[in-house]
Amino acid sequence: MKPLVIRSALVASVGGLIFGFDTAVISGTTEQLKSYFGLSDAYLGWTVGIAVLGTIAGALIAGKPADRYGRKPVLFTIGILYVVGALGSAFAPSVFVLEVFRFLGGLGVGGASVCAPIYTAEIAPAKVRGRLVGLVQFNIVLGILLAYLSNTIVRMVVSDHTTDWRWMFGVMAVPSVIFLLMLFTVPETPRWLMSHGREDEGREVIAKLTESDEEAREQVQEIHESLADAASTADVAFFTRGNMKVILLAFTIAMFNQMSGINAILYYAPVVMERAGASTDAAFMMSVAVGFMNLVATMTALTVIDKIGRRSLMIVGSIGYLVSLGFLSGLMFYYEQLRGGEFTSTSSVLVLIGLLVFIAAHAFGQGSVIWVFISEIFPNRIRGRGQSLGSLTHWCFAWLTSTFFPPIVAALGGGVAFGIFFVFMIGQLLWVLRIMPETKGVPLEEMEAKLGLTTTTDASAGSGR
């Protein structure tokens, strides 16, 4: 593999790592922000959720400038947003300013969720594309772990615990600056160059990325075929009766992904464990264990997803959800209602065990399946829009759970909050068993027939078009 390929993939994966870091770093700051700015539980939820709103906006708007100006300039913009968001949040004099900069950081996260995989897919030769695109997902999970670890180290090193949240936010500027500097060493993608009439430049980049003239010719041909296909399907309708089955499949798996409570737990893991009786320092250490389990379970799932299938992973994950969420809900009810809120060190260990089972179930099931499944079920002519629909659904429900988790816990207790997620996961298990198709080993060209989709002509006729 050429050094330029490795370097380019690393650049995109660092973007993914910062994506994961930004997602989880808020977890260490919630209680300090609440006391420092005098926030209510509802306002804390809003302050945490504002970054997710930025993510939704970034995911929605990043595609067009990436197509118009290039993948690399948009990645530069994302890097700048990361740096500005990190430093602005660290030095924020008021909660309003903090929200503004968290929103800007969220724009970067949303943009990265669109552009980092695209850049990697377009820069990598076909024979290593799958592994290198998977590297972005791996680094997102690694970024989550590093955020938990960074928060714990800051908590240990910084003596003033009323303002250590500023350091937690500010640390993210370091990998963000590294990301920006690394971008100077990599090229624009050959597909974008050739799609904008810069054929010679595109071929020159391909020559640097491939190991033989034959491989270079194959990649040039693949790009030309892809561009021709995109041009022929640009005006194909998306919301038609013929496409409704796959649209509902994508919406449902993305909705269930977040209604498991995964982002709420990632954002508030130390708070949940403190509420369960752990000391603040112990809660931070426990969150590192949660992040480590997330990484291990994700790596395990990626090694077997093409062997045992998507549905099998989802069934195992769904059962794991029900076991862990049922356990956590019952445990919270017991200590909140029957013990009058008297949590102990034992209860905090039991909650940690429940959270570890939960995060393992998520990473092994939903976390590893969702984006693979969505990318497979849509016909080529609408695959890009289908992926966008799944991403938008995912982030909208992420905002919903992260914003309303604190006020629900405060008003009704952790037992009710985990109970709500448990009910949704019953729905997910039934959906997987009765509706979700298996896509393992099915060529993308044959997926329409397997799912029983109508052709574009039939769909248009059926929808009155």
N, C-alpha and C positions, 0 to 999 in steps of 0.2 A: 504494500500500500504506500502510495506517494506521501512524503512528509506534508505536502500542502493539503492533502485530503484530511490527514489526522489533525492538523492545525485548524482547519476550517471547521471540522466537526467539534473540536474542543471549544472553539469560540461560541458556537451555537449552544453547546451543552452548558457553558458557563452562564449564558443567558437563561437557560432552564434552571440552573442551580440558584440563581438570584431570584427567579420566579418562586421557587419553593421556599427560599429563605424569607422572602417578603410575606409569603402566605402565613408562615408560622411565627415570625418574630413578635407579632402582636400579642401572642399568648403570654409572654413574660411581663407585659406592661399593663395589663388590664386593671389590676387592683391599684397599682400606683397612679395610673391616670385617673381612676375613680376618686381617689382621695386627694390628689394634687389639684385637680380642677373642680372638685366637688360635684361629680357627675352622679345622676340617678342611674338605676339599672337600665332603664329604657334608653337614656342618653348614651350610656356606655355602649349598648348594643348598636346604636346609630353610628357612634364614632368608630367602632370596629367595622361595621358594615359599609362605611363610606368608601373604603378601599376596594371592596367588591363591586360597588357601583362604578368605580373607575375602571375596574377590570372588564366589566360588561361593555362600557363605552370603548375601551381600547380594543377589545376583540371585534367590535362592530365596525370600527373605523380604520383599523390597521390594514385591511386587505387592499383597499383602493390605492392609497399612497405607495404600498409595496409594489403593486402592479405598475403604477405610473412612474415612480421615481427610482425604483430598484429595492431589492431586499436589503442591501448593505446600508444605504442611507437611513432606512427605517430602523434598522438595528442600532445605528448610531443614535437616532432620536430616542429609542428605548433606553439605551445606556445612559443618556443625559437625564431622562426622566427618573431612572433609578437613583442616580447620584443626587439630583435635586430633591427627590422625594425623601431620601434617607437623611440628608443634612437638614432639610427644612423641617422634618419631623423632629429631629434631635434638638434643634434650637427654637422650636415653636414657643412663642410667649403666651399663647392662648389656645384654647381648645379649637376655636374656629380656624386659626392658622394651621394647627395640627391636622385638622380635617382636610384642608386645602392640599397640603403636601402629601397626605396619605392617599388622597384621590389621584394626584399626579403620579405617585408611585404605582397605584392601581392601573392607571393608563398604560404604564410600562409593562406591567404583568400581563394585561390583556393583549397588548401588542405582541409580547413575546410568545404567548400561547398560540398565536397565529403564525408569526414570522420565523421563529426558531426552527420548528419542524419543516416549514417550507424551504428555508435556506439549506438545512441539512440534506433534505431529500433531493434538492436540485444541484447541490454541489458534489454529492457522493456518487461514484460509479455504481452501476446497478448491482454488481455482485456483493457490495458491502452496504448497500443502502439501508436494508432492514436493521442491521446491527447499529448503524450510526444514528438512525432516527430513534431507535430504542434508547440510545445513550442520553438523549434529551429527557425522556421520561424518567430514566434512572437518576439523572442529576436533579430533577425536581424533587424526588423523594429524598435524595441525599441533602438537598438544600433545607428541607424541613428538619431533618436530623441536626444539621449544623446550626440552624436557628435555635433549636432547643439547647444545644450544647453551648452556643455563644451566650445565650441568656443566663445559663447557669454559671458560666465563668465570670460574666459581668457582675452577677449577683454576689459572687465570692470575692471579687477584686475591689469593686467600688464600695466604699464604706457608707456613703450616703444613700440609703435605700429609698429616699423620697424622690431622688432625681436619677437613679440608675437607669430608668426607662429611656432617658436621653441617649445614653451610651448604647443601649440595646438597638435603638433605631439607627444610630450613627455608624455602628460597625458595618452595616450593609454598604456603606460608601466605598469600602476597601475593595470587595470583589467587583463592584460596579465600575470603578476606575480601571481595574485590571481588564475587565471586559471591553471597555472603550479602547484601551491601548492595544489589545489583541486584534481589534477590528482593523487597525491600520495594516496588519500583516496578511490579510486574506482578500481574495478577489470578489467581485460581483458574480452571481451565478450565471453560468453559460446559457441557461434557458431564458433568463430575463434579457440578457444581451441579444440573443438571437431573435427573440420575440419583438425587439425594438429595432430591428434592421442592422444590428451591429454584429453581423455574421463573423467577420474576421476576428473580432475580439473574443467572441464566444468560442470559436474553434481554438484560439490561442490558449484560453483558459482550460478547455477540455484536454489539450495536449499536455498541460502541466498536471492535470488530475489523473490521467489514465497511464497505464503502464505499457501500452503497445498501440501501434497505428490501427490495428484491427479493433481494439476496444474503443479507441477514439471515434472511429467511423461508426461503430454501433451506437455510441452515445449520441452522435450527431443525428443519426437516423431516428433514434428514439425521440429526440427533442422535436424534430420536424413532424413526426407522426402525432405527437402530443399536441403541438400547436395547431395542426390541421384539425384534430379532433375537437379541440376547444373552440375553434372558429365555427365548426359545423353545429355545435350544440349551444351556442351562446344565447339563442332565443327560445330554448326549450322551456316550457312552463314547469313550475315546481309544484305548486299547490293544485294538483289535479286528483281526481278520484283514483286514477291508476297508481299514483304515488302515495296514496294515503296510508297504506299498510306500513311502508317503511318509515314514513314520517312519524306515525304513532309509535313504532318500535323505538326510533331514536329518541323521541320525546320521553317515552316511558322509562327507558333505562337511565337517561340523564336525570330525570326527576327522582327516581328511586335512589340514584347515587347520592344525592344530597339529603334526601329525607331519611337516610340512615343516621344522619347527625354527624357525619364525618368532619365537615368543616367546623361545626360548632365545637366539637371535641378538640380538633387541632388548635383552634383559636383560644379555647378556655381550659385546656388540660390542667395547668397548674391550679387554676381556681377550683375546678372540680375536686382535685385531690386535697386542696386546703379545706374545702367545705366538708370533705369526708374525714377530716381529723389530722391530716399531715401538717407538719410545720412548713413554713414558707420555703426554707432551704431544701427540705426533703421533697416537697412538691416539685421543685425545679429539677431535682435529680430524677424523680420518677418520670417527668415529661421526656427526659433524654431516653429512658428505657422505652417509652412509647414510640419515639422517633426511630430508635434502633430496630424495634420489632417491625415497624412499617417498612424499613429498608430490606430486612431479611425476607419478609413475606413477599414483597414485590419481586425480589430476585428469584425466589423459589417459584412463584407463579409464572414468570417469564420463561423459565426453563421447561415448563410442562404444558403451556397453553396450546401449543400446536400438537401435543401428544394426546391429551385427554379431552380437549375441546373446551369451547367457551361456556356451554351450558353446564358442564360438570363443575367448572370453577365457580359459576354463579350459584349452583345448588349448594356446594360446600360453603361458600361465603354466606349465603342466605341463612343456612342453618347456624353458622357461627354467629351471625348477627343476632338471631333469635335467642340463642343461648346466652350471649354476653349482655345484650340489652335487657332481657328478662331478668338476669341475675342482678344487673346494676339497678334496674327499676325497683325490684323487690328489696334489695339492700338499702336503697335510699328511703323507701317507704318505711322499712323497719326502724331505721335510726331516726328518721324525721318525725314519724308518727308515734311509734310504740316506745321509743327511747327518748322522746322529747327533744330531739336534736343533739343528744349527747354522743357525739362521734368520738372514737378512740383511735389509737395507733393501729389497732387490729382492723378497724373498719377501713382505714386508709389503705392498708395492704390489700384488703379484699377488693376495694375499688380499683386499685392498680391492676390486680389480676384480671378483673372484668374488662378494663380498658385495653389491656394487652391482647386478650382474646378478641375483643372488638376490632382493634386495629389490624390484627392478623387476618381476621375474616374479611375485612374490607380490602386490604392489599392483595390477598389471594384471589378474591372474587371480583367485585365491582371495579376496584382500582386498576386491575390489570386488563379487564375485559372491555370496559366501556368504549374506549377510543378505537380499539381494534374492531369491535363489533360494528360501530357506527360507520367506520371507513369501509367495511365490507358489504353492508346491506344495500347501499345506494347504487343505482346504475351509474356508469361512468359519466353520462350526460348531466347528472345533477349531484354528483358526489361532493363537489366543493360546497354547494349550498346546503347539502345534508349535514356535512361536518359543522358548518356554521350554526345550523339550527340546534344540533346537539350541544355545541359549546355555549350558545346563548341560554338554552334551557338549564344547563348545568350551573352557570354562574348566577342566573336569576334565583334559582332555588338555594344556592350557596348564600346569597344575600339574605334571603328570607330566614334561613336557619340561624345564621350568625347574628342577625340583628335582633331576633326575638327570643333567642335562647336565654340571655341574662334576665329579662323581665319575667319570663315564664318560670324560671328557677326561683327567682325572688318571690313571686306571688304564689306559686303553686307547689314549689319544691322540685328537687331533682328527680324524685320518683315519677312525677307526672311527665316531666320533660323526656326522660328516657322511655317512659311508657308510650308517649306519642311516636317516637322513633320505632319502638317495637311493633306497634300496630301497622305502620307503613311497611315494615319488613315482612310481616305476614303477607301483605299484598304483593310484595316482590317475589316471595317464594312461590305463591300461586301463579303469578305471571310467568315466572321461569318455567314451571312445570307444565303449564297449559298453553302458553302462547309463544315464548321465545324460541326461534328456530336455531338449530346448530349450523354454524357457518364454517366450521373447521374443514379444511381440505377441499372446499368448493371453489373452483376457479371463479374469479370475479365476472367473467363473461357468461357463466352459467347461473349466476346468483338470481337473476330475474326469473328464470324458469323455476328454480327451486322455491322461490317465495311466491310464485303465482302472480307476478306483476303483469299488468297489461302493457302493451307497447305504447309509445308516445302517441300514435295515431288513435288507438283505442281509447287511451286516457282522455285525449282531447275531445273525442266524440262523446264519451260518457259524461264529460263535464259540461257539455253544451258549448264547447269552444269551436 
